[in-house]
Amino acid sequence: MRRLPMLALALFVGACAWNQMDGPPRDALSTAHPAKVRVTTLDGRETVIHSPLIREDSLLGAGGFALPLDSVKRLETHGPNGGLIALNILGAGVGVGLFFLTR
């Protein structure tokens, strides 16, 4: 019985991913207050920012990080992804089914 909680944890952790935030960064961060975000800049660089905050025309973060908002191409948060959760559950079901079919 101890394996069931471990399987559930593995399915959940395996389904975490970076999820794109909708709308402009100012709007996205005013409605959600994530602990960290991943920013993709116009030149393609990706940076993880802890404790993100928008002040005037800049995206600020822990450790003195600052980035002009007009250089942000994409903003993402890290967390569960519904599609990956469903896919992991389906995969686990197929795996369990195959286990019992081959016994």
N, C-alpha and C positions, 0 to 999 in steps of 0.2 A: 504493500500500500504506500510505502514511502516513495515509490517511483513516480506515482501520479503527480504529486506537487512538483517534482523535479522536471517532469515532462512539460507541465504547464509553464514553468519558469523558462525552460529552454525555448518553447514556442514563442513566448512573449518577448524575450530578449532577442531572439533571432528575427523578430518582426519590427525591431526599432530601426529607423532610418532617418535621413534628413528629408524633411518635408517642406516644400516651397510655401512661403507665406504669400497670401493674396494681397494685391494692391501695392501702392507705393510704401516704402519703408516707414515713413512718418505715420501713415494710417495703420499699418500692420502692427507696429510696436505700441501704438496708443491703445489698441484693443487687447493685445496679448502681451504679457510681461514675462518672456522666457528667461531662464537663467543664463542661456548662451544661445548664440545664433551663428550660422555660417554665412559669411558674406562673399559673394562673387563680384569682383569689380569689373568695370568695362574692359579692362585689359586681360581678363580671364583669371586673375589671381584669386585664390580662395583663402579666407582667414576666419578662424573661429574667434568670436568675441564674447567674453564673459561679462555679465552684468550690463547688457546693452542699454543705451539711453540716447534719446535724440534731444539735442539742445541746439536751437536755432537751425543752422543749415549743416550740422555735423552729426555723425553717428559716433558716440563715445562708448568706451568700454573700460574695463578694469585695467590697471597698469598704465594709465595715461594714453590708451589707444584713442585715436581720433581719425575720422575719415569723412571727407565731404560727401553729403548725400547725393550730389549729382554724379558721383563716380560709382554708385552702387547699381549693379545690374540685377542681382538676385539676392534675396534674403531667405534663409531656411532655418527651421527649428529642428531639434532632434527629439524624436519620440516615436510612439507606436504608429505604425502604418497599417490601416485596415486591410488593404489588399495583401500585404505580406503576412498578416495574421491569418487570414483566410487560406492563403496558399500553404502556410506551414501546417495548419490544422488538416487540410486536405492531404498533404504529403505524409503527415503522421498517420492518418487513417489508412492510406494506401500501404504504408510500411507495416502497420499492425495487421492489416488484412493479408498481406503477403507472408508475414511471419506465421500466421495460423494456417494458411493454405499449404505451406511447405513443410509442415510438421508431420 
